[in-house]
Amino acid sequence: MRVPRPACSALLAPLVAALLASGGCGHRGNAPTAPGGPDTTTVPKAIPVSFGSAGTVKAELATLAAQRSTGLMNRASIAADSGMLFVWAQDQSNQLVAFYMRNTHFDLSVAFLDASKRVINIEDMARDTETLHFAAAPFRYALEAPRGWFAAHGVAPGATATFTIPAGVLIDP
């Protein structure tokens, strides 16, 4: 599955070096905790992400840094209308955070969404590759689905998704 990771280019090398020296690339520290810890028995593992009459993806949530780093890796397949919704507490830099397909054994498409849940751009990703895929602008969410799902359902940049992150779900910065 796609795995967010910092992109390292010649222009960004000094910034990346400074971030690494300070302990990480924006996903460091302990995850936030609720008093007494989250009630994981009532928090759903997947939510519907709808594009109106175009279709709905049943998306697993990736809200913690470790979940976002692993994504859909090391799985044999994915159901036709399933996917993963990557969620951050704040907008992510489209120049520093990228997705790639290491150890992801099926092709995927990723839709990058802004804080208002509007699709910024969609990228098709080939299985078991490390080609970096970036959003065209800062983004808050990324929805992965089987490759071609967005095109087959008429979802294009500018479309708006509808979903609700359930209460009690912890979101790392």
ZAMARGU-4260 file (C-alpha; in steps of 0.2 Angstrom, whole numbers, plus 5000, padded with zeros to 4 digits):
<rodrens>
0) 5000/5000/5000 | 5005/5018/4999 | 5016/5024/5013 | 5018/5042/5016 | 5037/5046/5018
5) 5047/5062/5016 | 5054/5065/4999 | 5072/5069/4998 | 5078/5080/4984 | 5094/5090/4981
10) 5084/5106/4985 | 5076/5099/5001 | 5091/5090/5008 | 5096/5103/5020 | 5078/5104/5027
15) 5077/5085/5028 | 5094/5084/5037 | 5088/5097/5050 | 5072/5088/5053 | 5081/5071/5055
20) 5094/5079/5067 | 5079/5086/5077 | 5072/5069/5079 | 5060/5066/5064 | 5050/5072/5049
25) 5034/5078/5057 | 5028/5062/5065 | 5039/5061/5080 | 5034/5059/5099 | 5021/5049/5107
30) 5003/5048/5100 | 4990/5058/5109 | 4981/5049/5122 | 4963/5052/5129 | 4960/5050/5148
35) 4960/5032/5152 | 4965/5028/5134 | 4953/5026/5119 | 4939/5014/5119 | 4944/5004/5104
40) 4929/4992/5106 | 4917/5005/5099 | 4929/5014/5086 | 4926/5007/5069 | 4940/5000/5059
45) 4932/5006/5043 | 4921/5020/5038 | 4911/5024/5022 | 4919/5038/5011 | 4905/5043/4999
50) 4906/5053/4983 | 4887/5055/4982 | 4879/5044/4968 | 4896/5041/4961 | 4900/5028/4974
55) 4907/5024/4991 | 4923/5016/4997 | 4923/5006/5013 | 4939/5013/5020 | 4950/5007/5034
60) 4957/5022/5044 | 4975/5026/5046 | 4976/5040/5058 | 4992/5036/5068 | 5010/5038/5061
65) 5013/5019/5062 | 4997/5015/5052 | 5000/5028/5039 | 5018/5021/5037 | 5012/5003/5034
70) 4996/5007/5024 | 4990/4992/5014 | 5007/4984/5013 | 5010/4965/5014 | 4992/4960/5010
75) 4987/4948/4996 | 4973/4959/4989 | 4959/4972/4992 | 4941/4971/4989 | 4933/4980/4974
80) 4925/4994/4984 | 4937/4995/4999 | 4952/5005/5003 | 4961/5015/5016 | 4959/5033/5022
85) 4975/5042/5028 | 4971/5056/5040 | 4982/5069/5048 | 4977/5082/5061 | 4984/5096/5050
90) 4988/5099/5032 | 5003/5090/5025 | 5016/5097/5013 | 5013/5091/4995 | 5032/5094/4993
95) 5038/5083/5008 | 5025/5069/5010 | 5023/5056/4996 | 5016/5039/4994 | 5024/5024/4986
100) 5020/5005/4984 | 5034/4996/4992 | 5027/4978/4998 | 5010/4982/4991 | 5005/4968/4980
105) 4991/4976/4970 | 4989/4992/4960 | 4980/5007/4968 | 4974/5024/4965 | 4976/5038/4978
110) 4965/5053/4979 | 4973/5068/4989 | 4960/5078/4998 | 4961/5095/5006 | 4954/5100/5023
115) 4936/5103/5015 | 4937/5085/5008 | 4938/5091/4990 | 4949/5080/4978 | 4965/5089/4974
120) 4972/5076/4962 | 4972/5057/4959 | 4987/5047/4955 | 4988/5029/4949 | 5001/5018/4957
125) 5009/5002/4952 | 5011/4987/4963 | 5028/4984/4972 | 5036/5000/4966 | 5045/5014/4975
130) 5040/5028/4963 | 5035/5043/4973 | 5017/5050/4971 | 5013/5068/4977 | 4998/5079/4980
135) 4997/5094/4968 | 4994/5105/4984 | 4994/5104/5003 | 4982/5090/5008 | 4974/5083/5024
140) 4968/5066/5018 | 4973/5053/5006 | 4961/5039/5000 | 4968/5024/4992 | 4956/5012/4982
145) 4959/4999/4969 | 4968/5006/4954 | 4955/5014/4942 | 4941/5015/4955 | 4940/5034/4954
150) 4940/5035/4935 | 4927/5021/4934 | 4916/5030/4946 | 4918/5047/4938 | 4927/5054/4953
155) 4939/5068/4947 | 4948/5083/4955 | 4935/5095/4962 | 4924/5081/4968 | 4919/5082/4986
160) 4920/5067/4998 | 4908/5064/5013 | 4914/5055/5028 | 4915/5057/5047 | 4929/5052/5058
165) 4921/5044/5073 | 4923/5051/5090 | 4937/5043/5100 | 4948/5041/5085 | 4966/5047/5089
170) 4975/5057/5075 | 4993/5060/5076 | 4999/5076/5069
</rodrens>
